[in-house]
Amino acid sequence: MTENTLPAPPQIHPDFSWDEIDTILLDMDGTLLDKYFDDHFWEEYVPKVFARTHNLTPAEARKQLLARYKQVESTLQWCDLDYWSDQLGLDIPELKCKTDHLIQVHPYVIDFLEFLHEMGKEVHLVTNAHSKTLEIKMRKTRLGKWFDRIVCAEELGEAKEQPIFWERLEGLLGYDKKRTLLADDTAKVLHSAREYGMGHLLFVARPSSRLPVHYSDQYPSIVTFDELITRRINP
């Protein structure tokens, strides 16, 4: 059986007690917000505008841009809107504002944030997203009020894919990493947090509403956050 035909991994269900957790760290794109916006923006909309601006076919523009994205994947440059504005000769923040109607909160996110608030947990939004992206999305979704602190990776000088990011975050927020839960839709981020020694890790298995569920073969997974509310993990 080839790698492409291997069956999808089964779900590893979360298995923890909320009494073991004081602090929750939540990713933004793909975890709280539907990643369809980002996928569409970078893979379809920006190539379309770039093609029109540089007299390319959409297919040519998309091929060029995907290669350029790949070169800075998992770095702060990948998320830096000013960097891409300079690189592509486009006003990326303005383009994001033109398509912000596609920014959507995942189902049950508000319910989960209310649930955490009722339990008195400390909740932080921790994102690789550029500060300008964060401003656009918080203005659109009104989620900011739910967090004790919002931290962009640019503030710490490293992307979340690097274990040193978590060391710096711990110094900033002062949490006990063994009593902290991180939820993210990116395996590389969870790998780096595991290397750092994060106590509880959770994989979001459907970051985009337009893509199928794909569970992690290494981490407990959920599709939507109601799985953590209704089951009250090990009450």
PAZAPA-4460 file (N, C-alpha, C; in steps of 0.05 Angstrom, whole numbers, plus 32768, in hexadecimal, padded with zeros to 4 digits):
% residues 235
    n_x    n_y    n_z   ca_x   ca_y   ca_z    c_x    c_y    c_z   seq   type   mol
   8011   7FE8   8000   8000   8000   8000   8012   8019   8000     1      M     A
   800D   802B   7FEE   801E   8043   7FEC   8015   8057   8001     2      T     A
   8026   806C   8006   8020   8080   801A   8006   808E   8013     3      E     A
   8001   8093   7FF9   7FE9   80A2   7FF1   7FCF   8092   7FF5     4      N     A
   7FD2   8077   7FF8   7FBA   8067   7FFC   7FB7   805D   8018     5      T     A
   7FC8   8066   802A   7FC5   805E   8046   7FAB   8069   8051     6      L     A
   7F9D   8059   8062   7F85   8063   806E   7F8A   807A   8080     7      P     A
   7F76   808C   8082   7F79   80A3   8094   7F7A   8099   80B0     8      A     A
   7F8B   80A6   80C1   7F8D   809D   80DD   7F73   80A1   80EC     9      P     A
   7F6D   808F   80FF   7F55   8092   810F   7F58   80A9   8123    10      P     A
   7F43   80B2   812E   7F44   80C8   8142   7F50   80BE   815C    11      Q     A
   7F64   80CD   8166   7F6D   80C9   8181   7F5D   80DD   8192    12      I     A
   7F4C   80D3   81A4   7F3A   80E5   81B2   7F49   80F3   81C9    13      H     A
   7F42   810C   81CE   7F4E   811A   81E5   7F48   810A   81FF    14      P     A
   7F5B   810A   8211   7F58   80FB   822A   7F67   810A   8240    15      D     A
   7F59   811E   824B   7F65   812E   8261   7F4F   8139   8272    16      F     A
   7F56   8142   8289   7F44   814F   829C   7F48   816D   829B    17      S     A
   7F33   817C   829B   7F36   8199   829B   7F43   81A2   82B5    18      W     A
   7F42   8191   82CA   7F50   8198   82E3   7F6E   8198   82E0    19      D     A
   7F78   818C   82CA   7F95   818A   82C5   7F9F   81A3   82B6    20      E     A
   7F8D   81B5   82AE   7F94   81CA   829B   7F8C   81E6   82A7    21      I     A
   7FA0   81F7   82A7   7F9B   8213   82B0   7F99   8226   8298    22      D     A
   7FA9   8221   8284   7FAD   8233   826D   7FA7   8226   8253    23      T     A
   7F98   8234   8241   7F93   822A   8227   7F9E   823D   8212    24      I     A
   7FAE   8232   8200   7FBA   8241   81EA   7FAC   8239   81D0    25      L     A
   7FA0   824C   81C2   7F91   8246   81AA   7F9C   8253   8192    26      L     A
   7FA1   8244   817D   7FA9   824E   8163   7F91   825D   8157    27      D     A
   7F95   826D   8143   7F7F   827B   8136   7F77   826E   811C    28      M     A
   7F87   8270   8107   7F7F   8267   80EC   7F7E   8248   80EA    29      D     A
   7F67   823E   80E4   7F63   8221   80E2   7F5A   8215   80FC    30      G     A
   7F5F   8222   8113   7F57   8218   812D   7F3E   8225   8136    31      T     A
   7F3E   8240   8138   7F26   824F   813F   7F17   8259   8126    32      L     A
   7F27   8260   8112   7F1B   826B   80F9   7F1E   8257   80E2    33      L     A
   7F0A   8257   80D1   7F0A   8245   80B9   7F22   824D   80A7    34      D     A
   7F33   8239   80A2   7F4B   823E   8092   7F44   8241   8074    35      K     A
   7F2B   823D   806D   7F24   8241   8051   7F2A   825D   8048    36      Y     A
   7F27   8271   8059   7F2D   828C   8051   7F4A   828E   8049    37      F     A
   7F5C   8284   8059   7F79   8286   8054   7F81   8276   803B    38      D     A
   7F76   825E   8039   7F7D   824E   8021   7F73   825B   8008    39      D     A
   7F5B   8266   8008   7F50   8273   7FF1   7F60   828C   7FEB    40      H     A
   7F66   829C   7FFF   7F74   82B5   7FFC   7F8F   82B1   7FEF    41      F     A
   7FA0   829F   7FFA   7FBB   829C   7FF0   7FBE   828B   7FD8    42      W     A
   7FAC   8277   7FD4   7FAF   8265   7FBE   7F9E   826C   7FA6    43      E     A
   7F89   827C   7FAA   7F77   8283   7F94   7F76   82A1   7F8E    44      E     A
   7F70   82B1   7FA3   7F6B   82CD   7F9F   7F84   82DD   7F99    45      Y     A
   7F99   82D9   7FA9   7FB2   82E7   7FA4   7FBE   82E0   7F89    46      V     A
   7FC0   82C6   7F82   7FCA   82BF   7F67   7FB9   82CC   7F51    47      P     A
   7F9F   82CE   7F55   7F8E   82DB   7F40   7F95   82F9   7F3D    48      K     A
   7F99   8307   7F53   7FA0   8323   7F52   7FBD   8326   7F47    49      V     A
   7FCF   8315   7F50   7FEB   8316   7F47   7FEC   8310   7F29    50      F     A
   7FDD   82FE   7F1F   7FDC   82F8   7F02   7FD3   8310   7EF2    51      A     A
   7FBE   831D   7EFC   7FB4   8334   7EEE   7FC8   834B   7EEE    52      R     A
   7FD6   834E   7F04   7FE9   8364   7F07   8003   835F   7EF6    53      T     A
   800B   8346   7EF4   8024   833F   7EE7   8021   8331   7ECC    54      H     A
   8008   8333   7EC1   8003   8328   7EA6   800B   830A   7EA4    55      N     A
   8001   82FB   7EB8   8005   82DE   7EB8   7FEA   82D0   7EB7    56      L     A
   7FEA   82B7   7EB0   7FD2   82A7   7EB2   7FCE   82A0   7ED0    57      T     A
   7FB6   829C   7ED9   7FB2   8294   7EF5   7FC2   827B   7EFD    58      P     A
   7FC4   8268   7EEB   7FD3   8250   7EF1   7FF1   8256   7EF4    59      A     A
   7FFC   8267   7EE3   8018   826F   7EE6   801D   827E   7F00    60      E     A
   800B   8290   7F06   800E   82A0   7F1F   800C   828E   7F37    61      A     A
   7FF9   827C   7F37   7FF6   826A   7F4E   800F   8259   7F52    62      R     A
   801A   824E   7F3C   8032   823D   7F3E   8049   824D   7F4A    63      K     A
   804D   8265   7F40   8062   8277   7F4A   805F   827D   7F68    64      Q     A
   8047   8284   7F6F   8043   828C   7F8B   8044   8275   7F9F    65      L     A
   803A   825E   7F97   803B   8247   7FA9   8058   8240   7FAF    66      L     A
   8069   8242   7F9A   8086   823C   7F9E   8093   8251   7FB1    67      A     A
   808B   8269   7FAE   8096   827E   7FBF   808C   827B   7FDC    68      R     A
   8073   8274   7FDF   8069   826F   7FFA   8079   8258   8008    69      Y     A
   807E   8243   7FF8   808C   822C   8003   80A7   8233   800E    70      K     A
   80B5   8246   8002   80D0   824E   800A   80D1   8259   8026    71      Q     A
   80BB   8265   802F   80BB   8272   804A   80A7   8265   805D    72      V     A
   809E   824D   8056   808B   823F   8067   8097   823A   8083    73      E     A
   8086   823D   8097   808D   8239   80B3   80A1   824E   80BD    74      S     A
   80A1   8265   80B0   80B1   827C   80BA   809E   8294   80BE    75      T     A
   80A9   82A8   80CB   8099   82C1   80CF   8093   82CF   80B5    76      L     A
   80A5   82CC   80A2   80A1   82D9   8088   8087   82CF   807A    77      Q     A
   8081   82B6   807D   8069   82AA   8071   8050   82B9   8079    78      W     A
   804F   82C2   8092   8037   82CF   809D   8039   82EE   809C    79      C     A
   804F   82F9   8093   8053   8315   8093   8047   8323   807B    80      D     A
   8031   8331   8080   8023   833E   8069   8034   8354   805C    81      L     A
   8044   8362   806C   8055   8376   8060   806A   836A   804E    82      D     A
   8074   8353   8056   8088   8344   8045   807B   833D   802A    83      Y     A
   8063   8332   802B   8056   832A   8012   804D   8342   8001    84      W     A
   8046   8357   800E   803F   8370   7FFE   8058   8379   7FEF    85      S     A
   806F   8379   7FFC   8088   8381   7FEF   8090   836D   7FD9    86      D     A
   808E   8353   7FDF   8096   833E   7FCC   8085   833D   7FB3    87      Q     A
   806B   8341   7FB6   8059   833D   7FA0   804F   8358   7F93    88      L     A
   8056   836E   7F9F   804D   8387   7F94   802F   838B   7F97    89      G     A
   8023   8380   7FAC   8007   8382   7FB1   8002   838B   7FCD    90      L     A
   7FEB   8398   7FD2   7FE4   83A0   7FED   7FD4   8389   7FFA    91      D     A
   7FE3   8377   8007   7FD7   835F   8011   7FC2   8365   8027    92      I     A
   7FC7   8377   803A   7FB2   837D   804E   7F98   8387   8041    93      P     A
   7F9B   8397   802C   7F83   83A1   801E   7F74   838A   8011    94      E     A
   7F83   8378   8004   7F76   8361   7FF8   7F68   834F   800C    95      L     A
   7F73   834D   8024   7F66   833D   8039   7F4C   834B   8042    96      K     A
   7F4D   8365   8044   7F34   8373   804B   7F1E   836F   8036    97      C     A
   7F26   836E   801D   7F13   836A   8007   7F06   834F   8008    98      K     A
   7F12   833C   8014   7F07   8320   8015   7F00   8318   8031    99      T     A
   7EFD   832B   8044   7EF9   8323   8060   7EDD   8317   8065   100      D     A
   7ECC   8318   8051   7EB2   830B   8054   7EB5   82ED   8056   101      H     A
   7ECC   82E3   804E   7ED1   82C6   8050   7EDC   82BD   806B   102      L     A
   7EE3   82D0   807C   7EED   82CA   8097   7ED6   82C0   80A8   103      I     A
   7ED8   82A7   80B2   7EC3   829B   80C1   7ECE   828D   80DA   104      Q     A
   7EC0   828E   80F0   7EC7   827F   8108   7EBD   8263   8106   105      V     A
   7ECD   8250   810E   7EC4   8234   810D   7EAC   822F   811F   106      H     A
   7E9C   821C   8119   7E85   8215   812B   7E8F   820F   8148   107      P     A
   7E7F   8217   815B   7E83   8211   8178   7E9B   821F   8185   108      Y     A
   7EA9   8230   8176   7EBF   823E   8182   7EB6   8250   8199   109      V     A
   7EA1   8260   8194   7E97   8272   81A8   7E8D   8262   81C1   110      I     A
   7E80   824C   81BC   7E76   823B   81D2   7E8E   8231   81E3   111      D     A
   7EA3   822A   81D5   7EBB   821F   81E3   7EC8   8236   81F4   112      F     A
   7ECA   824D   81E8   7ED6   8264   81F6   7EC5   826B   820F   113      L     A
   7EAB   826A   820C   7E99   826F   8223   7E9D   825A   8238   114      E     A
   7EA0   8241   8230   7EA5   822B   8242   7EBF   822F   8252   115      F     A
   7ED4   8237   8244   7EED   823B   8252   7EEB   8253   8265   116      L     A
   7EDD   8267   825D   7ED9   827F   826E   7ECA   8277   8288   117      H     A
   7EB5   8267   8285   7EA6   825E   829C   7EB7   824E   82AF   118      E     A
   7ECA   823F   82A5   7EDC   822F   82B6   7EF2   8240   82C2   119      M     A
   7EF5   8258   82BA   7F0A   826A   82C4   7F26   8264   82BA   120      G     A
   7F27   8258   82A2   7F42   8252   8297   7F4E   826B   828B   121      K     A
   7F69   826B   8289   7F77   8280   827C   7F7A   8278   825E   122      E     A
   7F71   828A   824C   7F70   8283   8230   7F7F   8298   8220   123      V     A
   7F92   828E   820F   7FA2   82A0   81FE   7F9F   8298   81E1   124      H     A
   7F9E   82AB   81D0   7F9F   82A7   81B3   7FBD   82A9   81AB   125      L     A
   7FC7   8295   819E   7FE4   8294   8197   7FE6   828D   8179   126      V     A
   7FEF   82A0   8169   7FED   829D   814C   8007   82A6   813E   127      T     A
   800C   8298   8128   8022   82A1   8116   8019   82B9   8105   128      N     A
   7FFF   82BE   8104   7FF4   82D3   80F3   8001   82EE   80F8   129      A     A
   8005   82FD   80E3   8010   8318   80E5   7FFC   832A   80F4   130      H     A
   8006   833E   8101   7FF5   8350   8111   7FDF   835D   8100   131      S     A
   7FE5   8363   80E6   7FD1   836F   80D5   7FBB   835B   80CE   132      K     A
   7FC3   8342   80CB   7FAF   832D   80C7   7F9D   832A   80E0   133      T     A
   7FAA   832A   80F7   7F9C   8327   8110   7F87   833D   8113   134      L     A
   7F8F   8355   810D   7F7D   836C   810F   7F64   8369   80FE   135      E     A
   7F69   8360   80E5   7F53   835C   80D2   7F40   8347   80DD   136      I     A
   7F4B   8331   80E6   7F3A   831A   80EF   7F2C   831F   8109   137      K     A
   7F39   832C   811C   7F2C   8332   8135   7F16   8347   8131   138      M     A
   7F1A   835A   811F   7F05   836D   8119   7EED   835F   810C   139      R     A
   7EF2   834C   80FC   7EDC   833E   80EE   7ECD   832A   8101   140      K     A
   7EDC   831C   8112   7ED0   8307   8122   7EC8   830F   813E   141      T     A
   7ED4   8325   8148   7ECF   832E   8164   7ED6   8319   8179   142      R     A
   7EEB   8309   8174   7EF3   82F5   8187   7F06   82FF   819C   143      L     A
   7F12   8317   8198   7F27   8320   81A9   7F20   8321   81C7   144      G     A
   7F06   8326   81CD   7EFE   832A   81E9   7F01   8310   81F9   145      K     A
   7F04   82F9   81EC   7F04   82E0   81FA   7F20   82D9   8205   146      W     A
   7F34   82E8   81FE   7F50   82DF   8204   7F5D   82F1   8219   147      F     A
   7F6B   82E4   822B   7F7B   82F3   823F   7F92   8302   8232   148      D     A
   7F9C   82F6   821D   7FB3   8302   820E   7FB3   82F7   81F2   149      R     A
   7FB9   8307   81DE   7FBD   82FF   81C2   7FDA   8303   81BB   150      I     A
   7FE7   82EE   81B2   8004   82EF   81AC   8009   82E7   818F   151      V     A
   8015   82FA   8180   801D   82F4   8164   803A   82EA   8165   152      C     A
   8041   82D8   8154   805C   82CD   8153   8071   82E3   814E   153      A     A
   806A   82F8   813F   807D   830D   813A   8086   831B   8153   154      E     A
   8074   831B   8168   807B   8327   8182   8092   8318   818F   155      E     A
   8094   82FE   818A   80A9   82ED   8196   80C0   82E7   8184   156      L     A
   80BE   82EF   816A   80D4   82ED   8158   80D9   82D1   814D   157      G     A
   80C6   82BF   8151   80C8   82A4   8146   80AD   8299   813F   158      E     A
   80AB   8287   812C   8092   827A   8125   808C   8264   8139   159      A     A
   8073   825C   813B   806C   8247   814E   8078   822C   8148   160      K     A
   8081   8228   812F   808E   820F   8128   80A9   820B   8135   161      E     A
   80B3   8220   8142   80CD   821E   8150   80C9   821B   816E   162      Q     A
   80D6   8207   817B   80D2   8203   8197   80D9   821C   81A8   163      P     A
   80EC   822C   819F   80F3   8244   81AF   80DC   8258   81B1   164      I     A
   80C9   8256   819E   80B1   8267   81A0   80A3   8262   81BA   165      F     A
   80A0   8249   81C1   8091   8242   81D9   80A0   8249   81F3   166      W     A
   80BA   8248   81F2   80CA   8251   8209   80C6   826E   820D   167      E     A
   80C6   827E   81F7   80C2   829A   81FA   80A6   82A1   8202   168      R     A
   8092   8291   81F8   8077   8296   8200   8073   8290   821E   169      L     A
   807F   827B   8228   807D   8275   8244   8089   828C   8255   170      E     A
   809F   8297   824C   80AB   82AE   825A   8098   82C6   8259   171      G     A
   8089   82CA   8244   8077   82E0   8241   805E   82DD   8252   172      L     A
   8052   82C5   8251   8038   82C1   825D   803A   82B4   8279   173      L     A
   8050   82A7   827F   8054   829C   829A   8042   8284   82A0   174      G     A
   803B   8274   828D   802A   825C   8292   803B   8244   829A   175      Y     A
   802E   8230   82A6   803B   8217   82AC   8036   8205   8294   176      D     A
   804B   81FE   8285   8047   81F0   826B   803B   81D5   826F   177      K     A
   803F   81C8   8286   8034   81AE   828B   8016   81AF   8290   178      K     A
   800C   81C6   8297   7FEF   81CA   829C   7FE3   81DC   8287   179      R     A
   7FEE   81DA   826F   7FE5   81EB   8258   7FDC   81D9   8241   180      T     A
   7FC6   81E1   8234   7FBC   81D3   821C   7FC0   81E5   8204   181      L     A
   7FCC   81DA   81EF   7FCE   81E8   81D5   7FBD   81DB   81C0   182      L     A
   7FAC   81EA   81B3   7F9C   81DF   819C   7FA5   81ED   8183   183      A     A
   7FAC   81DD   816E   7FB7   81E8   8155   7FB0   81D4   813F   184      D     A
   7FAE   81DE   8126   7FA8   81CD   810F   7FC1   81C6   80FF   185      D     A
   7FD9   81CE   8109   7FF1   81C9   80FA   8003   81B6   8109   186      T     A
   8009   819F   80FD   8019   818B   810B   8035   8195   8112   187      A     A
   8041   81A5   8101   805C   81AF   8107   805C   81C0   8120   188      K     A
   8047   81CF   8124   8045   81DF   813D   8042   81CD   8155   189      V     A
   8032   81B9   8153   802F   81A6   816A   8049   8197   816F   190      L     A
   8058   8190   815A   8072   8183   815E   8085   8195   816E   191      H     A
   8086   81AE   8167   8098   81C1   8174   8090   81C5   8191   192      S     A
   8075   81C6   8196   806B   81C9   81B2   8071   81B0   81C2   193      A     A
   806F   8199   81B5   8076   8180   81C3   8093   817F   81CA   194      R     A
   80A4   8187   81B8   80C1   8187   81BE   80C7   819A   81D5   195      E     A
   80B9   81B0   81D6   80BC   81C3   81EC   80B3   81B9   8207   196      Y     A
   809F   81A6   8206   8095   819A   821E   8079   81A3   8226   197      G     A
   8069   81AC   8213   804D   81B4   8219   803E   819D   8224   198      M     A
   802E   81A2   8238   8020   818C   8246   800B   817E   8237   199      G     A
   7FFA   818D   8228   7FE3   8182   821B   7FE1   818E   81FF   200      H     A
   7FDF   817C   81EB   7FDE   8185   81CF   7FC5   817A   81C1   201      L     A
   7FB9   818B   81B0   7FA0   8183   81A3   7FA1   818C   8186   202      L     A
   7F9A   817A   8175   7F9A   817F   8158   7F7E   8184   814E   203      F     A
   7F7B   8199   813E   7F61   81A0   8132   7F61   8193   8116   204      V     A
   7F4F   8180   8112   7F51   816E   80FB   7F42   8178   80E2   205      A     A
   7F34   818E   80E4   7F27   8199   80CD   7F2A   81B8   80CD   206      R     A
   7F42   81C1   80C6   7F47   81DE   80C6   7F36   81EE   80B2   207      P     A
   7F30   81E1   809B   7F21   81EE   8086   7F06   81E0   8082   208      S     A
   7EF1   81EF   8081   7ED6   81E3   807C   7ED4   81D6   8061   209      S     A
   7EE6   81DD   804F   7EE5   81D2   8034   7EF6   81B9   8030   210      R     A
   7F03   81B0   8045   7F14   8198   8044   7F0A   8183   8057   211      L     A
   7F10   8169   8051   7F07   8154   8063   7F16   8153   807D   212      P     A
   7F0A   8145   8090   7F17   8141   80AA   7F2F   812F   80A6   213      V     A
   7F45   8137   80B3   7F5D   8126   80B3   7F6A   8126   80CF   214      H     A
   7F66   8110   80DD   7F70   810E   80F9   7F8E   810B   80F9   215      Y     A
   7F9A   8114   810F   7FB7   8110   8113   7FBC   80F3   811C   216      S     A
   7FD2   80E8   8114   7FDA   80CD   811D   7FEB   80CF   8136   217      D     A
   7FF0   80E7   8140   8001   80EB   8157   7FF4   80F9   816F   218      Q     A
   7FE0   810A   8169   7FD4   811B   817D   7FB6   8116   8180   219      Y     A
   7FAB   811A   8198   7F8E   811A   819B   7F83   812F   8188   220      P     A
   7F6C   8129   817C   7F60   813A   8167   7F43   8140   816D   221      S     A
   7F3A   8157   8163   7F1E   815E   8163   7F18   8169   8147   222      I     A
   7EFE   8169   8141   7EF5   8176   8128   7EEA   8192   8130   223      V     A
   7ED9   8193   8144   7ECF   81AD   814E   7ED0   81AC   816D   224      T     A
   7ED0   81C4   8178   7ED5   81C6   8195   7EBE   81BD   81A7   225      F     A
   7EA7   81B7   819B   7E92   81AD   81AC   7E99   8191   81B8   226      D     A
   7EAD   8184   81AB   7EB6   816A   81B5   7EC2   816D   81D1   227      E     A
   7ECC   8185   81D7   7ED8   818A   81F1   7EC5   8195   8205   228      L     A
   7EAD   819D   81FB   7E99   81A9   820D   7E86   8193   8216   229      I     A
   7E7A   8185   8203   7E65   8172   820A   7E70   815A   8219   230      T     A
   7E89   8152   8212   7E94   813A   821F   7EA0   8140   823A   231      R     A
   7EA6   815B   823E   7EB3   8163   8257   7ECA   8150   825E   232      R     A
   7EDE   814F   824E   7EF4   813C   8250   7EF9   8132   826C   233      I     A
   7EF5   8119   8271   7EF9   810D   828B   7EEF   811E   82A3   234      N     A
   7ED5   8123   82A3   7ECA   8135   82B8   7ED0   812B   82D4   235      P     A
***
